[in-house]
């Protein structure tokens, strides 16, 4: 069996490829088909743990939308940016040090056989494979080393949709220009244009779509209205800088948005908790009205800690904690809250911590990548509602954190509130740090902390599928998987 393949390409990053791919996965799965997602190369610090290692969060959610078991073959290459000119390379779920040191174009030729094999295996095992591209397929400077856009499309002979963000302006030019820069064999794979994030009266688009079709032979198959609260985490970064809330605000949660923030998608459920306003913070003034301050994960803890100090956020966070305000550190955030980062192997960097937890972190060469279930022990102060609560999540970290021995001897003792060094709390009870990602995705935690339930991801996936079924032209989604 060879699957039919549908590929979502974009005229730019942020055009809407990830969420549309997710919606297509659920749509085809609801037809009773066996479906898998695929993205050959993803550049993101949002990662999830699967049985064989880690993959990009977008492909993880796409697999769940497809009712499939997430698999490293669905995202064979994951690039996790550590600096502007450096990324950690994860190949088939595992960190690959040699590839991390290799130049971009050399790396592409080395990884393509692995990518192609993963795609071939998924096509042999499924009825439909929904493929996501990256950036734009018209980046001609990268065409010779392309392993994520048209090379994949041609390998799979995929029916391609080309998506443009019309809210940014210039959508018709983006679509035409992208199509024009493809070669003839690649153009034949483009089956439809999609206008995404449209606001206003769609009738005012005429005669643009018909003129575009006259020039390219490609129809505009969907105009998708702007949808702010679809419930799927953002793929590439913090786009919703403005504070949002559902109902009257009873709690403001401030997440520090440092440059190498990772796994920010785990905070998506907080957007759906009634009364909670979630805001992304980059300056001390943004913390003034915060009830909770969260230090999220980081792909470069010492670098983000230095950035935090340069902004004066270290003093603002310390002042918030000094007033008894609740502070939560997740993974890299936990490491920052401690007394020191010690890096004997050159993994991340040495640095003094913020000193809000009497713990110390040592970076190890081996990387912990695993699912984890645990039960909170006795938790005090601001986080006491977590006492005895079972929680499931995942770990992705090099550092190992322990109580600071000298401080413990002096009586400043960190309480281990989850086993195996997973979580620590200060004596006052207002500062909590844990390695477990995904706490806010656990319904038991949301019930304990907020007394609230939020829509399940399954409901989100169904909502995405309902949305595209309403707004695509009749018959288009089925035609994409019909035999040639």
C-alpha positions as CSV (number, residue, x, y, z in Angstrom):
1,X,0.0,0.0,0.0
2,X,1.2,3.5,-0.9
3,X,-0.5,6.4,0.8
4,X,-1.9,9.4,-0.9
5,X,0.0,12.5,0.2
6,X,-1.2,16.0,0.8
7,X,1.4,18.7,1.5
8,X,0.9,22.2,3.1
9,X,3.3,24.8,1.8
10,X,3.5,28.4,2.9
11,X,4.5,31.6,1.2
12,X,6.2,32.7,4.4
13,X,6.8,31.4,7.9
14,X,3.8,32.0,10.1
15,X,1.4,31.6,7.2
16,X,-0.6,28.9,9.0
17,X,1.0,25.6,7.8
18,X,1.1,23.9,11.1
19,X,-2.4,24.3,12.2
20,X,-3.8,23.6,8.7
21,X,-1.7,20.4,8.6
22,X,-3.2,19.5,12.0
23,X,-6.7,20.2,10.8
24,X,-6.2,18.0,7.7
25,X,-4.9,15.1,9.8
26,X,-8.1,15.1,11.9
27,X,-10.3,15.6,8.8
28,X,-8.9,12.6,7.0
29,X,-8.8,10.5,10.2
30,X,-12.6,11.2,10.6
31,X,-13.1,9.6,7.2
32,X,-11.9,6.3,8.7
33,X,-8.5,6.5,7.0
34,X,-5.2,5.6,8.6
35,X,-3.3,8.9,8.7
36,X,0.2,10.1,9.7
37,X,1.8,13.5,9.6
38,X,5.3,14.2,8.4
39,X,7.7,17.1,8.4
40,X,11.2,16.2,7.3
41,X,12.9,19.1,9.1
42,X,11.6,21.3,11.9
43,X,13.4,24.2,13.5
44,X,11.8,24.8,16.9
45,X,12.6,24.7,20.6
46,X,9.1,23.3,21.2
47,X,9.7,19.5,21.5
48,X,7.8,16.5,22.8
49,X,8.9,13.1,24.0
50,X,8.0,10.0,22.1
51,X,9.1,6.4,22.5
52,X,12.2,6.8,20.4
53,X,13.3,10.2,21.6
54,X,12.0,13.7,20.8
55,X,10.2,15.4,17.9
56,X,8.8,18.8,17.2
57,X,5.6,19.7,19.2
58,X,3.7,20.5,16.0
59,X,4.2,16.9,14.6
60,X,3.3,15.5,18.1
61,X,0.0,17.3,18.0
62,X,-0.6,16.4,14.4
63,X,-0.1,12.7,15.2
64,X,-2.6,13.0,18.0
65,X,-5.0,14.7,15.6
66,X,-4.5,11.8,13.2
67,X,-5.3,9.3,16.0
68,X,-1.7,8.0,15.4
69,X,1.0,7.1,17.8
70,X,3.7,9.9,17.6
71,X,6.8,8.6,16.0
72,X,10.3,10.0,15.3
73,X,9.8,9.2,11.6
74,X,7.1,11.9,11.6
75,X,9.9,14.5,12.2
76,X,13.2,12.9,11.4
77,X,15.3,16.1,11.8
78,X,14.7,18.6,14.6
79,X,16.9,21.7,14.8
80,X,16.8,23.3,18.3
81,X,18.3,26.8,18.1
82,X,20.8,27.6,20.9
83,X,22.2,30.8,19.5
84,X,21.6,32.8,16.3
85,X,24.2,30.8,14.5
86,X,24.0,27.4,16.3
87,X,21.5,24.7,16.7
88,X,21.4,21.3,18.4
89,X,20.6,18.7,15.8
90,X,18.2,15.9,16.7
91,X,18.1,13.1,14.1
92,X,15.5,10.4,14.5
93,X,14.8,11.5,18.0
94,X,18.4,11.6,19.3
95,X,21.0,14.4,19.6
96,X,23.6,14.1,16.9
97,X,26.8,15.9,17.9
98,X,28.5,15.5,14.6
99,X,25.6,16.9,12.6
100,X,25.4,19.8,15.0
101,X,28.9,20.8,14.1
102,X,28.4,20.3,10.3
103,X,27.7,23.2,7.9
104,X,24.1,23.6,6.7
105,X,24.5,22.4,3.1
106,X,26.8,19.5,4.1
107,X,24.2,18.4,6.6
108,X,21.4,18.3,4.1
109,X,23.1,15.7,1.9
110,X,23.9,13.7,4.9
111,X,20.3,13.6,6.3
112,X,18.2,13.3,3.1
113,X,18.5,9.5,2.9
114,X,17.2,9.2,6.4
115,X,14.4,11.6,5.8
116,X,13.3,9.8,2.6
117,X,13.3,6.4,4.2
118,X,11.2,7.7,7.1
119,X,8.7,9.2,4.6
120,X,8.6,6.0,2.5
121,X,7.9,3.9,5.6
122,X,5.0,6.1,6.6
123,X,3.6,6.0,3.1
124,X,3.8,2.2,3.1
125,X,1.9,2.0,6.5
126,X,-0.9,4.5,6.0
127,X,-3.7,5.6,3.7
128,X,-2.9,9.3,3.9
129,X,0.3,11.1,4.9
130,X,-0.2,14.9,5.5
131,X,3.1,16.7,5.0
132,X,4.1,20.1,6.3
133,X,6.7,22.3,4.6
134,X,8.9,24.9,6.2
135,X,9.3,28.6,5.5
136,X,8.8,29.1,1.8
137,X,9.5,26.8,-1.1
138,X,10.7,29.8,-3.1
139,X,13.9,30.5,-1.2
140,X,16.1,30.1,-4.2
141,X,19.3,30.5,-2.1
142,X,18.4,27.3,-0.3
143,X,17.0,25.3,-3.3
144,X,20.2,23.3,-3.9
145,X,20.1,22.0,-0.4
146,X,16.3,21.8,0.1
147,X,15.2,18.8,2.1
148,X,11.9,20.1,3.5
149,X,9.8,21.6,0.7
150,X,9.7,20.8,-3.0
151,X,12.2,18.0,-2.8
152,X,9.9,16.3,-0.4
153,X,6.8,17.2,-2.5
154,X,8.4,15.6,-5.6
155,X,9.6,12.5,-3.7
156,X,6.0,11.9,-2.4
157,X,4.3,13.3,-5.5
158,X,2.1,15.2,-3.1
159,X,-1.0,17.2,-3.8
160,X,0.2,20.6,-2.5
161,X,-1.7,23.5,-1.0
162,X,0.0,26.9,-0.9
163,X,-1.0,29.1,2.0
164,X,-0.6,32.8,2.4
165,X,-1.3,35.1,5.4
166,X,-3.6,37.7,3.9
167,X,-3.7,39.7,7.1
168,X,-0.1,40.9,6.5
169,X,-1.0,42.2,3.0
170,X,0.4,41.3,-0.4
171,X,-1.1,37.8,-0.4
172,X,-1.8,37.6,-4.1
173,X,1.7,38.7,-4.9
174,X,3.1,36.2,-2.4
175,X,1.1,33.4,-4.0
176,X,2.0,34.4,-7.6
177,X,5.6,35.0,-6.8
178,X,6.1,31.7,-5.0
179,X,4.4,29.8,-7.8
180,X,6.4,31.7,-10.5
181,X,9.7,30.8,-8.8
182,X,9.0,27.0,-8.9
183,X,10.1,25.0,-11.9
184,X,7.4,23.4,-14.2
185,X,7.4,20.0,-12.5
186,X,7.0,21.6,-9.1
187,X,4.2,23.9,-10.3
188,X,2.1,20.9,-11.4
189,X,2.0,19.7,-7.8
190,X,0.3,22.9,-6.6
191,X,-3.4,22.0,-6.5
192,X,-4.8,25.0,-4.7
193,X,-4.1,28.4,-3.1
194,X,-5.4,29.1,0.5
195,X,-5.9,32.7,1.8
196,X,-5.5,32.5,5.6
197,X,-6.4,35.0,8.4
198,X,-8.9,37.0,6.4
199,X,-10.8,39.8,8.1
200,X,-13.8,41.4,6.4
201,X,-16.2,40.7,3.6
202,X,-14.8,37.9,1.3
203,X,-16.8,39.3,-1.6
204,X,-14.3,42.2,-1.8
205,X,-11.6,39.8,-2.8
206,X,-13.1,39.5,-6.3
207,X,-11.8,39.5,-9.0
208,X,-8.4,38.7,-7.4
209,X,-8.8,34.9,-7.0
210,X,-10.0,34.5,-10.6
211,X,-7.2,36.8,-12.0
212,X,-4.7,34.7,-10.0
213,X,-6.1,31.5,-11.5
214,X,-6.0,33.0,-15.0
215,X,-2.3,33.7,-14.5
216,X,-1.3,30.4,-12.9
217,X,-4.1,27.8,-13.6
218,X,-4.3,27.2,-9.8
219,X,-7.7,27.9,-8.1
220,X,-8.1,29.5,-4.7
221,X,-9.7,26.7,-2.8
222,X,-10.3,28.4,0.6
223,X,-10.5,31.7,2.3
224,X,-10.1,31.1,6.0
225,X,-11.4,33.8,8.3
226,X,-9.1,35.1,11.1
227,X,-9.5,32.8,14.1
228,X,-7.7,33.9,17.3
229,X,-8.7,31.3,19.8
230,X,-8.5,28.0,17.9
231,X,-6.8,26.4,20.9
232,X,-3.7,24.9,19.2
233,X,-0.4,26.1,20.6
234,X,1.7,28.4,18.4
235,X,4.4,26.6,16.5
236,X,7.2,29.1,16.0
237,X,7.2,31.5,18.9
238,X,5.3,34.0,21.0
239,X,2.9,35.7,18.7
240,X,0.2,36.8,21.1
241,X,2.1,39.5,23.1
242,X,-1.1,41.2,24.1
243,X,-2.7,40.0,27.4
244,X,-5.8,37.9,27.0
245,X,-8.4,36.5,29.4
246,X,-11.7,34.6,29.4
247,X,-14.2,36.5,31.5
248,X,-13.3,38.8,34.5
249,X,-9.6,38.6,35.3
250,X,-9.0,37.0,38.7
251,X,-5.3,36.0,38.2
252,X,-2.6,37.4,35.9
253,X,0.1,34.9,34.9
254,X,3.3,36.4,33.5
255,X,5.6,34.1,31.5
256,X,9.1,35.4,31.0
257,X,9.7,35.4,27.2
258,X,13.5,35.1,26.9
259,X,15.1,34.7,23.5
260,X,15.7,30.9,23.7
261,X,12.4,30.1,25.4
262,X,11.4,26.4,24.8
263,X,8.3,24.4,25.2
264,X,6.1,27.5,25.4
265,X,3.3,25.5,24.0
266,X,2.7,23.9,27.4
267,X,1.1,27.1,28.6
268,X,-1.6,27.1,25.9
269,X,-4.2,25.6,28.4
270,X,-3.8,28.7,30.6
271,X,-5.4,30.7,27.9
272,X,-8.5,28.7,28.2
273,X,-8.9,28.9,32.0
274,X,-11.7,31.3,33.0
275,X,-10.4,34.4,34.8
276,X,-6.8,33.8,33.9
277,X,-4.9,36.4,31.9
278,X,-1.7,35.1,30.3
279,X,0.9,37.6,29.3
280,X,4.4,37.3,27.8
281,X,6.9,39.5,29.6
282,X,10.2,41.1,28.4
283,X,10.6,44.0,30.8
284,X,10.3,44.7,34.5
285,X,7.3,47.0,34.1
286,X,5.3,44.1,32.6
287,X,5.6,42.2,35.9
288,X,4.0,44.9,38.0
289,X,0.5,43.5,37.9
290,X,1.5,39.8,37.9
291,X,0.1,37.4,40.5
292,X,2.2,34.5,39.2
293,X,5.6,34.7,37.5
294,X,6.7,31.7,35.4
295,X,10.2,31.1,34.2
296,X,9.7,28.6,31.3
297,X,12.1,26.2,29.7
298,X,15.2,27.5,27.9
299,X,17.4,26.0,25.1
300,X,20.3,28.0,26.5
301,X,19.8,28.5,30.2
302,X,22.9,30.5,30.9
303,X,22.4,32.7,27.9
304,X,18.8,33.5,28.7
305,X,19.8,34.1,32.3
306,X,22.3,36.7,31.2
307,X,19.5,38.3,29.0
308,X,17.2,38.3,32.0
309,X,19.7,40.2,34.0
310,X,20.4,42.6,31.2
311,X,16.7,43.6,31.2
312,X,16.6,44.0,35.0
313,X,14.2,41.2,35.2
314,X,16.3,39.4,37.9
315,X,15.6,42.2,40.3
316,X,11.9,42.4,39.4
317,X,11.5,38.7,39.9
318,X,13.3,38.8,43.2
319,X,11.1,41.7,44.4
320,X,8.0,39.8,43.4
321,X,9.2,36.8,45.3
322,X,10.2,39.0,48.3
323,X,6.6,40.3,48.5
324,X,5.4,36.7,48.7
325,X,4.4,36.5,45.1
326,X,4.2,33.1,43.5
327,X,7.1,32.1,41.3
328,X,7.3,28.9,39.1
329,X,10.3,27.7,37.2
330,X,10.0,24.9,34.6
331,X,13.1,23.0,33.5
332,X,15.5,25.8,32.5
333,X,13.5,28.1,34.7
334,X,14.1,25.8,37.7
335,X,17.8,25.9,37.0
336,X,17.8,29.7,36.9
337,X,16.0,29.9,40.2
338,X,18.8,28.1,42.0
339,X,22.2,29.3,43.3
340,X,24.4,28.2,40.5
341,X,24.8,26.5,37.1
342,X,27.8,24.3,37.0
343,X,28.9,23.1,33.5
344,X,31.9,20.8,33.6
345,X,31.3,19.5,30.0
346,X,30.7,22.7,28.1
347,X,27.0,21.9,27.6
348,X,25.4,25.2,28.5
349,X,27.7,27.5,30.5
350,X,28.5,28.3,34.1
351,X,26.6,31.1,35.8
352,X,25.3,32.3,39.2
353,X,21.6,31.7,39.6
354,X,18.9,34.0,40.9
355,X,19.2,32.6,44.4
356,X,15.5,32.1,45.0
357,X,15.8,28.3,45.6
358,X,18.6,26.8,47.7
359,X,19.6,24.3,44.9
360,X,22.4,23.9,42.5
361,X,22.4,22.5,38.9
362,X,25.2,20.5,37.3
363,X,25.0,19.9,33.5
364,X,25.7,16.3,32.4
365,X,26.7,15.0,29.0
366,X,23.8,12.6,28.8
367,X,20.4,14.1,28.1
368,X,17.2,13.0,30.0
369,X,14.4,12.5,27.5
370,X,11.4,10.6,29.0
371,X,7.8,10.6,29.9
372,X,7.2,10.8,33.7
373,X,4.3,10.3,36.1
374,X,4.6,11.3,39.7
375,X,2.6,12.4,42.7
376,X,3.3,15.7,44.6
377,X,4.2,15.3,48.3
378,X,3.4,17.9,50.8
379,X,3.5,21.3,49.0
380,X,3.2,24.5,51.1
381,X,2.4,28.1,50.6
382,X,1.1,29.4,47.3
383,X,1.3,26.0,45.7
384,X,-0.3,24.0,48.5
385,X,-3.2,23.0,46.2
386,X,-0.8,20.6,44.5
387,X,-0.3,18.5,47.6
388,X,-1.1,14.8,46.8
389,X,-2.0,15.6,43.1
390,X,-0.9,13.1,40.5
391,X,0.7,14.6,37.4
392,X,2.0,13.4,34.1
393,X,4.4,15.1,31.8
394,X,7.8,14.8,30.1
395,X,11.4,15.6,30.8
396,X,13.9,17.1,28.3
397,X,17.1,18.3,30.0
398,X,20.8,17.9,30.5
399,X,21.0,19.5,34.0
400,X,20.5,17.6,37.3
401,X,19.4,19.7,40.3
402,X,20.1,18.9,43.9
403,X,19.8,20.8,47.2
404,X,22.7,23.1,47.9
405,X,24.7,21.2,50.6
406,X,26.2,24.2,52.3
407,X,22.9,26.1,52.4
408,X,21.1,23.0,53.7
409,X,23.8,22.7,56.5
410,X,23.1,26.3,57.4
411,X,19.3,25.6,57.7
412,X,18.2,26.9,54.3
413,X,16.6,23.7,53.0
414,X,15.0,23.1,49.7
415,X,12.0,20.7,50.0
416,X,11.8,17.9,47.4
417,X,8.1,17.9,46.5
418,X,8.4,15.4,43.7
419,X,10.6,12.3,43.7
420,X,14.0,11.9,42.0
421,X,14.8,15.6,42.0
422,X,11.9,16.5,39.8
423,X,10.6,19.5,41.9
424,X,11.9,21.7,44.7
425,X,10.2,24.4,46.9
426,X,11.7,27.1,49.1
427,X,10.9,27.3,52.8
428,X,8.5,30.2,52.4
429,X,6.5,28.2,50.0
430,X,6.0,30.7,47.2
431,X,8.8,29.6,44.9
432,X,8.5,26.2,43.1
433,X,10.7,24.7,40.5
434,X,10.2,21.5,38.5
435,X,11.7,19.6,35.6
436,X,8.4,18.2,34.5
437,X,7.0,19.9,31.4
438,X,3.3,19.7,30.7
439,X,1.9,20.3,34.1
440,X,-0.8,22.6,32.9
441,X,-1.9,20.1,30.3
442,X,-2.9,17.7,33.1
443,X,-6.6,18.1,33.9
444,X,-5.9,17.1,37.6
445,X,-3.5,20.0,38.0
446,X,-5.9,22.5,36.4
447,X,-8.6,21.3,38.7
448,X,-6.4,21.6,41.8
449,X,-5.0,25.1,41.0
450,X,-8.0,26.7,39.3
451,X,-11.0,24.5,40.0
452,X,-11.5,24.6,36.2
453,X,-11.8,22.3,33.2
454,X,-10.6,23.4,29.8
455,X,-11.3,21.9,26.3
456,X,-9.4,18.7,25.6
457,X,-7.0,18.6,22.7
458,X,-9.3,16.2,21.1
459,X,-12.1,18.8,21.1
460,X,-9.6,21.3,19.6
461,X,-8.7,18.9,16.8
462,X,-12.3,18.4,16.0
463,X,-12.9,22.1,16.0
464,X,-10.0,22.6,13.5
465,X,-11.5,19.9,11.2
466,X,-15.0,21.4,11.4
467,X,-13.5,24.8,10.5
468,X,-11.8,23.7,7.3
469,X,-14.7,21.6,6.3
470,X,-16.9,24.8,6.4
471,X,-14.5,27.0,4.6
472,X,-12.9,24.9,1.8
473,X,-14.7,24.7,-1.5
474,X,-16.9,21.6,-1.7
475,X,-15.1,18.5,-2.8
476,X,-11.6,19.9,-2.6
477,X,-10.4,18.0,0.5
478,X,-11.5,14.7,-1.0
479,X,-10.1,15.5,-4.4
480,X,-6.6,15.9,-2.9
481,X,-6.5,12.2,-2.1
482,X,-8.2,10.8,-5.2
483,X,-6.2,8.6,-7.5
484,X,-4.5,10.5,-10.3
